[in-house]
Amino acid sequence: MSIFDLSKNQKRKSTRQLIGARKITDQSLETYSHGELVFFIVKPHNLAVLSMENINYRLHAMTTILKSFPTLEMCCMNSRESFEDNKAYLHERIEAEDVESVKELCRLDIEYLDKIQLEMATAREFVLMLRFRREKPAEIMNQVNRTEKLLKEQGFDIRRAVKADIQRVMAVYFEQNITHMEFDDVDGVRFAGHIEKT
């Protein structure tokens, strides 16, 4: 959907309203209609170098966690840049190009991007999420602490997401923004002082 497809009421909404995010706190994302979301960042293990016994242990550990917290939600995202659009453009250039040396340069660029992509193949970020709708703050903290404790007891290398983590996760999820890591709490606040001075 483009900005031109939005209704009159939608055009008046802020970015946060359009994506349903009411507020990002130091420990959670509060939404308008989907409750309060608490995130855990999981450091992934490279399964390619683990033994079959170790992999089975990790599967059993995740099964234990899912049985204990069936409402736990998971998301897997790239934590490095994707070059698929670049490669698609280079393929189009090869098809349209008449000069053989330019075609060869495009092929070399594709090979280089494939090599980089292969080196970053394990660059994934796993996020676990708990959703709370009407629970009191004490109940939320109790369940968050229990979940964190169980995850660590089962051998997962995790940490509770703080505000900067949540902003980064949102940037990756909504726009695949992996390289830009400076976020404003309010759109354009970084430039407000500059505008006033000019």
DOROMAR-792566 format. One record per residue (C-alpha): x, y, z. Coordinates in steps of 0.2 Angstrom, whole numbers, plus 2048, in hexadecimal, padded with zeros to 3 digits. Each point is the difference from the previous one (the first is absolute). Layout:
<pts>
XYZ...
</pts>
This chain:
<pts>
8008008008078117FB7FD81080A7F48057F27F57F18047FD8068127EF8078057FF8128068007FA81280F7F57FE80A80E7F87FE80A8108077F280B81280080580B7F27FC7FE7F88117ED8007FE8017F87EF80B7F28067F67FF81180E80480C7FB80C80E81080180A8117F88018057FF8128117FB8087FA7EE8007F17FE7F47F68057F17EE8068057F47FF7F17EF8067FD7F77F07FD80C7F280380580281281180380880F7F77F880F7FA80980F7FA7F580F7F580480F8007F48077EE7FD8127FE7FB7FF7F27F280B7F18008087FA7F07F87EF7FE80C7FB7F280E7FE80D7F67F780E7FE7ED8027F07F77FD7FE7FE8138028128037F38057F37F47F38088038088117FC8117F97F07FA7F87FB7F881080481080A7F680B7F47F17F38018018028137FF8137FF7F17FF7F47F77F480B80380B80F7FB8107F77F57FC7F17FC8127FD8138047FC8018077EF8107FF7F580780A7F28107FD7F580780E7F78108047F680C80A80B80B8057F07FC8087F07F77F67F28078027EE7F27F87F77FA8117F88128047FB8027EF7F87EF8027F78058117F98117F97FA7F77F17F77F480D7F781080A7FB8087F07F97F07FC7F57FF8127FA8128047FD8087FE7EF8138028058077F080680D80780B7F280980A7F67F08018107F780780280E80D7EE7FD8068037ED80180F80480B7F680B80B7F37F380280D7F380580780C80C7EF8038087FD7ED8018117FE8097FB80E80D7EF7F88028077EF80380C80780D7F18088097F57F07FE7FF7FE8137FC8128037EF7FD8077F880880F7F37F780A7F380980A7F47F880D7F180A8057F480080E7EF8097FE7F680780E7EF8087FF7F880381080D7FA80D80580B80E8128068008057F480E7F97F17F78098067F08118018097FD7EF8087FD7F77F080E8097F780C7FB80E7FA7EE8008027FF7ED8128088008057F480E7F97F07F78088067EF8118018097FE7F08097FD7F77F08108067F97FB80F7F580B80F7FF7F380E8027FD8118067F180B8037FE80D7F38028128057F980F7F780E8017F37FE7EE7FC7ED8027FD80380F7F580D7F57F67F47F17FF7F280C7F980B8077F38067EF7FA7EE7F98007F780F7F880E8067F380E7F480180B80F8068107F780780D80D7FC7F880F8088007FE8137FC8128077EE8028047F580E8057F27FE80D7F680D7F68028027ED80C80E7FB8048058128137FF7FC7FE80E7F37F480B80A80E80B8078088027EF7EF8057F87FE80D80E8118087FD7FE8027ED
</pts>
